């Protein structure tokens, strides 16, 4: 793990990234970076499973990285988040986004924004172990829900 952290430090050094404390970012800024982090993590997982056509990757990733699925995931794992993470989730969920939900209810969109804020918060804190744990809990909850019924 130490090499990975050094690699991230190198990235930040080369691009002169000097972000402040994760707590100081707006919930929508946290959600913005969290959306990208979650998308990259799910894409990496999918590519690591089996080699297939790009459109098949896209369909599978889009099924997971969407507001309805993210809402289901976060509601399933909310009780497993720390108090600090739950506070970030509430800030993200209650933020007033500038965009409207596409193909999702307002409630699902707000819940998804809350989850993305948590992921962005953990990423900016560089708490990568916890970030991975939360994403894993979310994906397992989604998979468990899928085995009972379709999304």
N, C-alpha and C positions, 0 to 999 in steps of 0.2 A: 504494500500500500504506500510505503514511503516514496517509491519511484513515481507512482501516479501523482502524488501531491507535488513532488518536484516538477513533474511535467506540467501541471497546472500553473505552478509558480512561474515556470519558464514562459508559458503562454501569456500570463499577465505582464510579465516583465517586457517581453518583446513588443507587446501592443500598448504598453504603458497604461495598463488598466489599474486604476486606483479607486475602486468603488468604496463607498462608505459602509457603515454598519448596516446589516440587512434590515434592522429595525427602523432605519431612517427612510426607507423607500416607501412610496405610496403603495397601497394594495394593488393598484392596477399595473404599476411597474413590476411588482413581484409576480403578478399573474402573467405579464408579458414574457418575462424571462422563463417562468415556470412552464408555460405552454411550449416554448422551444425545447426546453430540457426534457420534458415528458415525451414530446414527439421524437426527439433524437434517441432517447432510451428505448422506446417501443420499436422504432425502426431498427436499432442495433440488435435487439432481441430477435425480431423477425428475420433479419438477414442471417443471424447466427444459427437459426433453426434448420433451414434447408435452402438450397439454391433454387430460385424460381424466377419467373418473369416479373419485371418491375410492376406491371399493372396488378398482379396478384399480391405483391407486397402492399401496394397502395390500398387495395380493397381491405386487406386485413388490418392494416394500421389505422385506416379511416374508421373502421368499426370500433376501434378502441379509443382513438384520440378524437372524440367528439363529445359534445356537451351531455347528451343523454347517458352515455356510458360512464363518463367522468362523474356525473351526478350519482349514479348508482354506486360507483366505487367509493366515493367519499362518504356517502351516507352509511355504507356498510362498515367502514373502518373508523368513523369519527370517534368512537369510544376508545380506540387504540392510540389516538394521537395524544401527545402531551398537552398540558394546559396551555403552554406557549404556542404550540402548533394550532390548537383549537382557537386561540385568540386571533392568530393570523388568518385562519380560515374564515372566521366571522368578519374580520375586516375586509377580506376579499369578496366574500359573499354579499356584504352590505354596500360595497363600493358601487358608485353610479357609473357604469360603463358608457362610453360614447357610441358604441356600436350596438346594434340590435342582434338578437339571437337569430341565426339562420338554421332552419330545420331542428329547432329545439324550443321547448317551452321556456318562458322567462325564468321559472324556478330552476329548471335544469341548467340553464345558462349561468345563473347566479351561483349555484352549487359548484359547477365546474370552475368558475372563476375563483372561488374560494380554494378549491383543491390546487389549482395552478399557482395561487399565491403562496400556499404552503410549500410547494415544490420549489418555487423561485426563492423563497426565504431560505430553505435548507441549502440550496445551491449557492446563494450569495454568502451564506455563513460558512461555506465550504465544509458542511457536515455531510460528506458524501456517503458515509455508512448509513446514516439515518435516512438520507434521500433514497438510497437503494432499498432500504427496509420498507419505507412507506410505499414506494412504487410496487414492490413485490406484494405487499398486503393488498394493494388496490387491484392488481392483476389477478391475484388469487381469488379475491371477492367477486370480481367480474366473471372469472371462469366458473366459480361455484354457482353463481346466478345463471350463467349460460347453460349449465348442466340441468338446471331445473326448468328453464324456459328461455326462449329467444329474447334478445334485446329488442 
